[in-house]
């Protein structure tokens, strides 16, 4: 191999990189013994604070676990109680069919994941299979019908509501605001205002929204707005029918700024020549958005979606400060149920079972995220 220069070709060989370095280290071997020395402290910390607690929690979930100790072996009874006997974790409208309905709830959640995976694969492969689309549509209709008939509720179902509505609305608003802000002169000011809630701690954000939702018109902003129209006072955090939607709205307000900043940075990476060429070819703004912008920011969108879903599964502070899981248990989520069972209830084994369920819900999401990164790296 040769590199051309002003004085003629200069031969370049790779022999220098293959020579043995001092101390016996071989760069081309791919293994550095010194790496073990440098990685040992980090591996030790991971083993002590991640691996060991995960293994201990998994084992503890098969015990009664009084005081967090391995006492009173129960086998799978903690999981059985959560799915079939605990109305605070998952509950259906027909109590006589709880076991059947609990299995249906698992099928519903699995179907939602399957629909998402199939849709993403079909999108990436750019193949439109009419039969598959019909199956997905029928499956979606069946899921909606099941939820309408059995009316699920409880911590697990509340997390499903958060995943579906919170994640989708945050992604949608974040992308729309990022696109619109990039076309105005005061883009930095708009993004700064939208990002402001992210600078507020989650506990402070929850206290702010408690005041906003207060039923007292002298304190609650929403009831003060509704009072002149003759509506209210509305107990946004005291009505089981609307409390989850009120909490989701507060969560959306606190996360849209984060999504906007991430997607705005992704939009900056789209070459302007592509957009201009599309406009020259007669593409409308809607076509540019759907066929150019969205596909080119699909990887940041998927990473952001995974981040939001992980945050939803771990959601605790907003619920703890605003409602304490109430009214009653209407706004409980999985992480709050884990806390409630383990610490106030003293049932550490049952709380550990909830933690294991959280981990099982997160593993497929993380596997998809890693595979998506590898696919993008290859392409």
C-alpha positions in Angstrom: 0.0 0.0 0.0 1.3 3.5 -0.8 0.3 7.1 0.0 1.0 9.7 -2.7 2.8 12.8 -1.7 4.6 15.7 -3.4 7.9 13.9 -3.4 6.5 10.6 -4.7 4.9 7.5 -3.3 5.8 6.6 0.3 5.5 2.9 1.1 3.4 2.2 4.2 3.3 -1.1 5.9 1.5 -2.4 9.0 4.6 -4.3 10.3 5.3 -1.6 12.9 1.9 -2.1 14.5 2.5 -5.8 14.7 5.7 -5.6 16.7 5.6 -6.6 20.3 5.5 -3.6 22.6 7.6 -3.2 25.7 6.6 -5.4 28.6 5.2 -8.2 26.3 1.9 -6.3 25.4 0.6 -7.2 21.9 -1.8 -4.5 20.6 -3.1 -6.8 17.8 -4.1 -9.6 20.2 -7.2 -7.8 21.4 -6.5 -8.7 25.0 -4.8 -6.5 27.5 -3.9 -8.1 30.9 -3.7 -4.7 32.5 -7.4 -4.2 31.6 -8.3 -6.6 34.4 -6.5 -4.5 36.9 -8.3 -1.3 35.8 -11.7 -3.0 35.6 -11.5 -4.8 38.9 -12.7 -2.0 41.1 -15.7 -1.3 38.8 -16.5 -5.0 38.5 -16.3 -5.3 42.3 -18.7 -2.4 42.8 -21.1 -3.9 40.2 -21.0 -7.3 41.9 -21.6 -5.8 45.4 -24.3 -3.3 44.5 -26.0 -4.8 41.4 -25.4 -8.5 40.9 -25.6 -9.6 44.6 -28.8 -7.6 45.4 -30.4 -8.9 42.2 -29.7 -12.5 43.0 -30.7 -12.0 46.7 -34.0 -10.3 45.6 -34.8 -13.1 43.2 -34.2 -15.7 46.0 -36.1 -13.6 48.6 -39.2 -13.6 46.3 -39.7 -17.3 47.1 -39.8 -16.6 50.9 -42.1 -14.8 53.3 -39.1 -12.6 54.0 -39.9 -11.1 57.4 -37.3 -8.4 58.2 -35.7 -9.0 54.8 -34.4 -12.4 55.8 -34.8 -15.8 54.0 -37.4 -17.3 56.3 -40.7 -19.0 55.6 -40.3 -20.6 52.2 -43.4 -20.1 50.1 -42.3 -21.2 46.6 -44.4 -19.4 43.9 -47.1 -18.3 46.4 -46.0 -14.6 46.4 -46.4 -14.5 42.6 -49.7 -16.4 42.8 -51.0 -13.9 45.3 -50.0 -10.9 43.2 -51.6 -12.1 40.0 -54.7 -14.0 41.3 -55.5 -12.8 44.8 -54.2 -9.2 45.2 -56.8 -6.7 43.8 -54.3 -3.8 44.4 -51.9 -5.3 41.9 -54.3 -6.4 39.2 -58.1 -6.4 39.4 -60.9 -7.0 36.9 -64.6 -6.2 36.9 -65.7 -9.8 37.4 -64.1 -11.1 40.6 -65.4 -14.6 40.0 -63.1 -14.9 37.0 -60.0 -13.4 38.6 -57.5 -16.2 37.6 -58.8 -16.3 34.0 -58.7 -12.5 33.8 -55.2 -12.3 35.2 -54.0 -14.7 32.5 -55.9 -12.5 29.9 -54.1 -9.4 31.3 -50.8 -11.1 30.7 -51.9 -12.0 27.2 -53.0 -8.4 26.6 -49.6 -7.1 27.7 -47.7 -9.7 25.7 -49.9 -8.9 22.7 -49.1 -5.2 23.0 -45.4 -6.0 23.0 -45.8 -8.3 20.0 -47.7 -5.7 18.0 -45.0 -3.1 18.7 -42.2 -5.6 17.7 -44.0 -6.7 14.5 -44.8 -3.1 13.5 -41.2 -2.0 14.0 -39.8 -5.0 12.0 -42.3 -4.3 9.2 -41.3 -0.7 9.2 -37.5 -1.5 9.1 -38.0 -4.1 6.4 -40.2 -1.8 4.4 -42.5 -4.7 3.6 -46.3 -4.3 3.7 -48.0 -7.6 4.4 -51.8 -7.3 4.1 -52.4 -10.5 6.0 -50.1 -9.4 8.9 -51.7 -6.0 9.0 -55.1 -7.6 9.3 -53.9 -9.9 12.1 -52.5 -6.9 13.9 -55.7 -4.9 13.5 -57.8 -7.8 14.7 -55.5 -8.3 17.7 -55.7 -4.7 18.5 -59.5 -4.8 18.4 -59.5 -7.9 20.6 -57.3 -6.1 23.2 -59.6 -3.1 23.2 -62.6 -5.4 23.6 -61.0 -7.3 26.4 -60.2 -4.1 28.3 -63.7 -2.8 27.7 -65.4 -6.0 29.0 -63.2 -6.8 32.0 -62.2 -3.2 32.9 -58.8 -4.0 34.4 -57.3 -1.8 37.2 -54.6 -2.0 39.8 -50.9 -1.2 39.9 -50.0 -3.3 36.9 -52.7 -1.8 34.7 -51.8 1.7 35.8 -48.3 1.1 34.6 -49.7 0.0 31.2 -51.7 3.3 31.0 -48.5 5.2 31.8 -46.4 3.3 29.2 -49.0 3.8 26.4 -50.2 7.3 27.0 -47.3 9.0 28.8 -44.6 7.7 26.4 -46.6 8.3 23.2 -47.7 11.8 24.1 -44.2 12.8 25.3 -42.6 11.6 22.1 -45.3 13.2 19.9 -45.1 16.6 21.6 -41.3 16.5 21.9 -41.0 15.9 18.1 -43.6 18.4 17.1 -42.1 21.2 19.3 -38.6 20.3 18.1 -39.6 20.6 14.5 -41.6 23.8 14.9 -38.9 25.4 17.1 -36.2 24.7 14.5 -38.1 26.9 12.0 -38.4 30.1 14.1 -35.9 32.7 15.1 -36.2 32.2 18.8 -35.5 28.5 18.9 -33.1 28.7 21.9 -35.6 30.6 24.0 -38.5 28.2 23.2 -36.3 25.1 24.0 -35.2 26.8 27.2 -38.8 27.5 28.3 -39.9 23.9 27.4 -36.9 22.4 29.1 -37.4 24.4 32.4 -39.5 21.7 34.1 -36.6 19.2 33.7 -34.6 21.5 36.0 -37.1 21.0 38.8 -36.7 18.0 41.1 -39.4 15.4 40.8 -40.5 16.0 44.4 -40.9 19.7 43.8 -42.7 19.1 40.5 -45.2 16.9 42.4 -45.8 19.6 45.0 -46.4 22.2 42.3 -49.0 20.0 40.6 -50.7 19.2 44.0 -51.3 23.0 44.2 -52.5 23.1 40.6 -55.0 20.2 41.2 -56.2 21.5 44.6 -60.0 21.5 44.8 -59.9 24.9 46.6 -60.4 27.5 43.9 -58.2 29.9 45.9 -55.3 27.5 45.6 -55.9 25.2 42.7 -55.1 26.8 39.3 -57.4 24.5 37.3 -60.4 24.9 39.6 -59.8 28.7 39.5 -60.0 28.6 35.7 -63.1 26.3 35.8 -65.0 28.2 38.5 -66.2 31.1 36.2 -67.6 28.5 33.8 -69.7 27.0 36.6 -67.7 23.8 36.7 -66.3 22.3 39.8 -64.7 22.2 42.2 -63.2 19.0 40.7 -61.1 16.8 42.9 -58.5 15.8 40.3 -56.5 13.8 42.8 -59.5 12.5 44.8 -61.6 10.9 42.0 -60.5 7.3 41.1 -61.8 7.8 37.6 -59.5 10.7 36.7 -56.6 10.5 39.2 -54.3 8.5 36.9 -55.0 10.9 33.9 -54.1 13.8 36.2 -50.9 12.2 37.2 -50.0 11.3 33.6 -50.6 14.9 32.6 -48.2 16.1 35.3 -45.6 13.6 34.2 -45.9 14.7 30.6 -45.4 18.3 31.6 -42.2 17.4 33.3 -40.7 15.2 30.5 -41.6 17.0 27.2 -38.7 19.3 27.6 -36.2 16.4 27.8 -37.7 14.8 24.7 -37.6 18.2 22.8 -33.9 18.8 23.5 -32.9 15.2 22.5 -35.0 15.3 19.3 -33.9 18.8 18.4 -30.3 17.6 18.5 -31.2 14.7 16.3 -32.9 17.0 13.8 -29.7 19.0 13.5 -28.1 15.9 12.1 -30.4 15.7 9.1 -28.6 17.2 6.1 -30.4 20.3 4.8 -29.7 19.2 1.2 -32.1 16.3 1.7 -35.0 18.6 2.8 -34.3 21.0 0.1 -34.2 18.3 -2.6 -37.5 17.0 -1.4 -39.1 20.4 -1.6 -37.7 20.9 -5.1 -39.3 17.6 -6.1 -42.7 18.9 -4.9 -42.9 17.1 -1.5 -45.3 18.8 0.9 -44.3 19.6 4.5 -46.4 16.7 5.7 -44.6 14.3 3.4 -41.2 15.7 4.4 -42.2 15.2 8.1 -43.5 11.6 7.7 -41.1 10.2 5.1 -37.9 12.1 5.8 -37.7 13.5 9.3 -39.4 10.7 11.2 -37.4 7.8 9.6 -34.1 9.7 10.0 -34.7 10.3 13.7 -36.1 6.8 14.3 -33.1 5.7 16.3 -33.2 8.6 18.8 -36.9 8.1 19.0 -36.5 4.5 19.9 -33.8 5.2 22.5 -35.9 8.0 24.0 -38.9 5.7 24.1 -36.9 3.0 25.9 -35.7 5.6 28.4 -39.2 6.9 29.1 -40.6 3.3 29.5 -37.8 2.4 31.9 -38.6 5.6 33.9 -42.3 4.7 33.9 -41.7 1.2 35.2 -39.5 2.7 38.0 -42.0 5.5 38.7 -42.3 6.2 42.4 -41.6 9.7 43.6 -44.4 11.4 41.7 -47.0 9.0 43.0 -45.7 9.0 46.6 -45.8 12.8 46.9 -49.0 13.5 45.1 -51.4 10.8 46.1 -49.7 8.1 48.2 -51.2 5.6 45.8 -54.7 7.0 46.5 -57.5 7.6 46.6 -57.5 4.2 48.2 -55.2 2.3 45.9 -56.5 3.8 42.6 -53.2 5.4 41.5 -50.7 2.7 42.6 -48.0 1.6 40.2 -45.6 -1.3 40.4 -42.7 0.5 42.1 -45.1 1.9 44.7 -46.6 -1.5 45.3 -43.1 -2.9 45.9 -42.4 -0.2 48.5 -45.8 -0.6 50.1 -45.5 -4.4 50.5 -41.9 -4.4 51.7 -41.6 -1.5 54.1 -44.9 -0.4 55.6 -46.3 -4.0 55.2 -43.2 -5.8 56.2 -43.7 -8.5 53.5 -40.3 -8.3 52.0 -40.8 -11.5 50.1 -43.8 -10.2 48.3 -42.1 -6.9 47.7 -39.2 -8.8 46.2 -41.6 -10.6 43.9 -42.9 -7.3 42.6 -39.3 -6.2 42.0 -38.6 -9.4 40.0 -41.7 -8.6 37.9 -40.3 -5.1 37.2 -37.0 -6.6 36.1 -38.8 -9.1 33.8 -40.7 -6.3 32.2 -37.6 -4.3 31.6 -35.4 -7.1 30.2 -37.2 -7.4 26.8 -37.0 -3.6 26.4 -33.3 -3.5 27.0 -32.6 -6.5 24.7 -34.5 -4.7 21.9 -32.5 -1.5 22.6 -29.2 -3.3 22.4 -30.1 -5.1 19.2 -31.3 -1.9 17.7 -28.0 -0.3 18.4 -26.1 -3.2 16.9 -28.3 -3.1 13.8 -27.7 0.6 13.3 -24.0 0.2 13.8 -23.8 -2.5 11.1 -25.9 -0.5 8.6 
